[in-house]
Amino acid sequence: MIEHLDFGRTGHASTRVLFGAAALGAMRQDRADRVLASVLEYGVNHIDTAAAYGDSELRLAPWLREHRADVFLASKTGDRDRDGARASIERSLDRLGVERLDLIQLHNLTDEPGWEQAIGKGGALEACVAARDEGLVRFIGVTGHGTFAPAMHLRSLERFDFDSVLLPYSWTMLQNAAYARDLESLLEVCSERNVAVQTIKSIARRRWREDDPSPRYSWYEPLRDPDALRRAVQWVLARPGLFLNSSSDATLLRPILEAARELAEGRARTVEDAEVMGDATAFAMEPLFARGVSEGI
């Protein structure tokens, strides 16, 4: 069984691996059903999707008709204005076939203009608060990619009492000194305020190279070596208080879940920094985001 941890102040004990439902975005329903069977098999009880994840919400809907009560259900809106975000929330509820979301998140809120609009008067945050007041959502979070994510999350938390944050966390990202410094500041604030911290891109190897003919099931190239992938997952989960969102490459879901289960059941030793550093060298790993060079996805 995968370890459970209180998801911030929500009152829900979530599995420390959350199912990243972006993996379902381009699937047929029969394939999505098989993936969700693995989610059920490993006892994962927290699903993270988004309005922008293709058909993900539609693929989840049939499964949720039977298992809605078993999972904490999160979605995201990328709209920055109040009306757009409201429409996005209502569309997600309709596509998922549910009456309420457990968590709505402002999606990738890291650029200055978008942040000012979403947080300000008439912005998306107002729609999220109204939806919470009406019982359409229970909690509100914020997500981000890129090297500015932790710093922008800190600003967001200064303006509003978000229940969760989401951002990249991997060995290669933490080699950026500014990112690591901002991340530690964010984690301190989240610990003090009991804000849930979700991590993404734990098994990222690098951005795809143009001459790489491999099948592409995620926008970045993931680690595929079984031992390196296991170490990457267990290295993240060795840090107390963090949740790990599974990759959008569904072919890697079971290895990720197995690595988490192995750790929870005491069948894994502590992964040392030197080991993940060695993997970074052996597999020519690169940070997905570099300040001033590659911030977007």
N, C-alpha and C positions, 0 to 999 in steps of 0.2 A: 504494500500500500504506500502511496506517495504521501509524504508528510503534509499535514495541514497547518495553517497559520492564520490567525485573525487578520482579515483583510481590513487593516486600519481600524477605524471606529465604526464600521458598518454592522458589526455583530455577526458577520458571516465568516466561518472558518473555511477558507479556500485552500484547495491543493496548491502547493507552491509552484507547480507547473500549470499555467492557464492555457487553455486551448486557443491558439490564434486562428480564428475562423477565416482569415484571409485565404487560408489553404483551400477553402471550398469555392472560391469565387468563380472559377472557370470549369467546375466539375459538372458532370451529369449527376442526376440524383442517386443513381445506384452506387456510383463510386463514393459520393458524399456519405451515403448511408453506411458504407463499409468503414470509412474513416471514423465516423461517429461511433461505430461499434467499438473501436479501439479506445476512444475517449471513455466510453462506459466501462469497458473491461478494466482499465487502469484506475477507475474511480475518480476521474477528473470532474470537478464540480463547479468549474468557472469557465465561461465561454466569452471570448472577446471578439466582437465583429465590428463592422462599420458600414455606414451607408455607402461608402465608396468602394467596398470590397466586391465589386461585380455582383454575382448572384448569391453571395454568401448567405445573406439573410433569407433568401428564398429556399436555399438548400437546407437551412436549419429548421425551417417552419414545420415540416412533417415530423421531425424528430422531437421538436419541442411540444407537440401535441400530447406526447406521452411522457416527456421527461422535464417539462418546465419547472416543476416543483423541486427537481433534483439539482438545479444549477443556478448559480449567480450569473445573470445575463447582462453583458455590457455591450453597448454600441457607441458610435461616435458620429458627430456631425462636423463636416468641414466648412459649413456655412459660417460667415462672420457677422451677418446681420440678424436681427431678431426674427423677422418674418421668414427668412430662408431657413434658419435653424429650427423654427417651429414646424415648418413644413417637412423638414428632414426627419425630425423626431416622429411626427405622425406617420410618415411614410415607412420608417423603420418598424414601428409598432404594427402597421398593416402587413408589411412583408414578412415579418417574423410570426405573425398570427398571435400576438400576445397583447395583454391589456396594460402591461407595465414593464419597464426596463428597471433593472436594479441599479445600473450606472449608465449615465450619458456623459460622454467625454468630448471636450473641444479638441478637434483633431489637428495635430501638428501645429500648435500655436507657438511658433518660434520667430516669425518675421515681425518687425516693428509695426508696419501699417496694419497687418491683420490683427495683431495683438491689440492695438489701440481701438480698432473697430469692434472686435469681439467683446472686449472687457468694458468698453465705454457705453454711453447712453444709446439705446436702440440697438445694442449688439447682441450677439448670439447668447452671451451669458444670461441676459434677461429672459430669453426664451427657455433656457434650461431651468432657471429658478422658477419661472411660472409653471413649467411642466412638473417640477417637483412639488410645488404648492398644490397642484391639481391631482397629484397622485399618479401621474403618468410615468414618472421616474422617481427613484428613491435617493440616489446620490449623484454627485457631479464631480467629474475629474477633468484632467487636462493631459494631453499627450504631446510629444515632440520628437522630431528627428534632428540630426545635425549637431554641430559642436556647440551651438548656443542653447540647446535644450535645457540643461540644468540651470543656467543663469536666468533664462526666461521663466522657467517654472518657479524660481524663487520670487521673481517679480509678480507672477500670477498669485502666489500664495500671500504676498503682501496686500493684494487688492481684494482677494476673496478666499474664503475658507474652503478650498477644494478638498474633497475626500480622498483623491488618489492622483498620482502622477505616473507617467510612463515615459521611458527614455532608453537610449542605447546603453548597454553595459557589457563590455568585453575587455579582454586583455589589451587588444590593440587600441581601443578607444581610450583606455586609461593611460596610455603612454603620452597622450596630449596633456601637458602639464596644466594648461588653463582649464581643460575639460575636467580633469581629475580634481582640481581645486574646487571648481564650482559644484561638482557632484558631491564632494564631501560636505560642503556647506548645505546643499539641498538635503542630503540624508540626515544631517543633524536637525534641521528644521522639521522634517517629516517625522523623525523619532519623537521630538518634543511635542508635536501636535497630533500624533497618531494618524498620520496620513499614509495610506498604502503606497508602496513603491513597486511598480511593475517594470521589468526590464525586457528589452528586445534585442535582437541581433546577437544573441549569445554564441551562435555557431557560425557566424559569418566568417568566410575566408577572405573575400575581397570583392570588389566590383567585377562583373564579367569582363573578360578580355575579348576583344573583337574577333580574334581568331580561334576562340574556344567553341568547338562544335557540340559540346555537351547539351543535353536537354535542359531547358531553363524553366524550373517550376517556382522560382522566386526571382525577384529583381536583382539579387546579388548572388554570387557563387557561395554556397555553404560548404562547410567542412563535411567531407564524406568518409574520411577515414574513421572507422568505428571507434578506435581508441582515442583519437584526438577529439572527436565529437563528445565522447563520454567525459573526457577530462574538462572540456569547455563547459559543459552543463554543470558538472559537479563543482567546478571552481566557482561559478556564479552562486550556486545554491549553498556553498560553504559559508557565504556571508550571511549572517542572521538578518532576517527582516525583509529579504528581497523575494519577489515573485518573478518567475521566468515565463514569458510568453513563447509558446512553441512556434516554430518556423512556418512560413507560408508554403514551404516545400513539404507536402504531406507524406512523401516517401520517407521522410526522416522523423515522423511523429513517434513511431514505436521506439526507435533507438533513444530519442530524447526522454520519453516516458520511462523506458527501462533504466536509463542512467539515473533518473530521479528516484525510482523505486529502489534501486541498488543502494543508493546513498541512505535513504530513509530506513532501510532494513539492516543497516550496519554491515553491508557486504562490500563496502568501498572504503579505502583509506583516504586520508586527506590529500587532495591534489595540491602540490606545492607550486608556487609561482614559477620556479625554474622549469617545471614541466610544461606549463602552458606557454612560457617564453620559448622553450625548445620547439614546441609545435608551431609557434608563429614563424620561427626561422625555417623549420623543415618544410612547411607548406606555403611558404612565401605569402604569409598573411599580411593584409594591409587594412588600416582603418577604413570603414565605409565612408566616413565623413572627414574632410580636412578643411580647416578654416581658410576661407578665401579661395578655395579650389573646388570642392565638391560638397555642398551642403544639402542639396536636394536628393530625391530618390528617382 
